[in-house]
Amino acid sequence: MNEQLIQQILEIEKQAQGIHQAAVRDAEQLEKQADQEAQALIEKARAEAQEEAQRLASESQAKGERECERILAESEDKSSQTETQAAQNFDRAVNYVLDRLMGRK
C-alpha cells in the first residue's frame, strides 16, 4: 500500500508540475498578447493624433489663406483708392499750373 500511495503522490506531483508549466506558458502568452495589444493601441493613438494634427494644420492653413486673401483684397482696394485720389490730385495740379501759366489765378 505504501508503494501505491507513493505512486499516487508522484502522479499528483507530475500533474501539478504539468499544470504549473501550462500556467507559466499561458502567463507568458498573455504577457505577449498584452504587449501586442498595447503596441497596437499606441500606434492607433499615434495615427489618430497625426490625423488630428493634419486636420488642424489644414484648417489653420485654410484660415491663413482666407486671411491673406482678405488682406490682399483690402490692399488692392486701398491701392485703387490711392490711385484714384492721385489721378484726381494730378488733374487738379495740372489745371492749377495751367491756370497759373495763363494768369487766371
C-alpha positions as CSV (number, residue, x, y, z in Angstrom):
1,M,0.0,0.0,0.0
2,N,2.8,2.4,0.7
3,E,4.2,1.7,-2.8
4,Q,0.8,2.5,-4.3
5,L,0.4,5.7,-2.2
6,I,3.9,6.8,-3.3
7,Q,3.0,6.3,-7.0
8,Q,-0.2,8.3,-6.5
9,I,1.7,11.1,-4.8
10,L,4.3,11.1,-7.7
11,E,1.5,11.1,-10.2
12,I,-0.2,14.0,-8.5
13,E,3.1,15.9,-8.3
14,K,3.6,15.2,-12.0
15,Q,0.2,16.5,-12.8
16,A,0.8,19.6,-10.6
17,Q,4.1,20.2,-12.4
18,G,2.3,20.0,-15.8
19,I,-0.4,22.3,-14.6
20,H,2.2,24.7,-13.3
21,Q,4.1,24.6,-16.7
22,A,0.9,25.2,-18.6
23,A,0.1,28.2,-16.3
24,V,3.6,29.6,-16.9
25,R,3.2,29.2,-20.7
26,D,-0.3,30.8,-20.5
27,A,1.1,33.7,-18.5
28,E,3.9,34.2,-21.0
29,Q,1.4,34.1,-23.9
30,L,-0.9,36.6,-22.1
31,E,2.0,38.9,-21.5
32,K,3.0,38.8,-25.2
33,Q,-0.6,39.4,-26.2
34,A,-1.0,42.3,-23.8
35,D,2.2,43.8,-25.2
36,Q,1.0,43.4,-28.7
37,E,-2.4,44.9,-27.9
38,A,-0.8,47.8,-26.0
39,Q,1.5,48.5,-29.0
40,A,-1.5,48.4,-31.4
41,L,-3.3,50.9,-29.1
42,I,-0.2,53.2,-29.1
43,E,0.0,53.0,-32.9
44,K,-3.7,53.7,-33.2
45,A,-3.5,56.7,-30.9
46,R,-0.4,58.0,-32.7
47,A,-2.2,57.7,-36.1
48,E,-5.3,59.4,-34.7
49,A,-3.1,62.2,-33.3
50,Q,-1.3,62.6,-36.6
51,E,-4.6,62.8,-38.4
52,E,-5.9,65.4,-36.0
53,A,-2.7,67.4,-36.3
54,Q,-3.0,67.3,-40.1
55,R,-6.7,68.3,-39.9
56,L,-5.8,71.2,-37.6
57,A,-2.9,72.3,-39.8
58,S,-5.2,72.2,-42.9
59,E,-7.8,74.2,-41.2
60,S,-5.2,76.7,-40.0
61,Q,-3.7,76.9,-43.5
62,A,-7.2,77.5,-45.0
63,K,-7.9,80.2,-42.4
64,G,-4.5,81.7,-43.1
65,E,-5.1,81.7,-46.9
66,R,-8.5,83.3,-46.4
67,E,-7.0,85.9,-44.2
68,C,-4.2,86.5,-46.8
69,E,-6.9,86.9,-49.5
70,R,-8.9,89.3,-47.3
71,I,-5.7,91.4,-46.6
72,L,-4.8,91.3,-50.3
73,A,-8.3,92.5,-51.3
74,E,-8.2,95.3,-48.7
75,S,-4.7,96.3,-50.0
76,E,-6.0,96.3,-53.6
77,D,-9.0,98.4,-52.6
78,K,-6.7,100.9,-50.8
79,S,-4.3,100.9,-53.7
80,S,-7.2,101.6,-56.1
81,Q,-8.5,104.4,-53.9
82,T,-5.0,105.9,-53.7
83,E,-4.6,105.7,-57.5
84,T,-8.0,107.4,-57.9
85,Q,-7.0,110.2,-55.5
86,A,-3.6,110.5,-57.1
87,A,-5.2,110.9,-60.5
88,Q,-7.7,113.5,-59.2
89,N,-4.9,115.4,-57.5
90,F,-2.7,115.2,-60.6
91,D,-5.6,116.6,-62.7
92,R,-6.1,119.4,-60.1
93,A,-2.4,120.1,-60.1
94,V,-2.2,120.3,-63.9
95,N,-5.2,122.5,-64.0
96,Y,-3.7,124.7,-61.3
97,V,-0.4,125.0,-63.1
98,L,-2.2,125.8,-66.4
99,D,-4.3,128.4,-64.7
100,R,-1.2,130.0,-63.2
101,L,0.5,130.0,-66.5
102,M,-2.4,131.5,-68.3
103,G,-2.8,134.1,-65.5
104,R,-6.2,133.0,-64.3
105,K,-5.4,132.8,-60.7
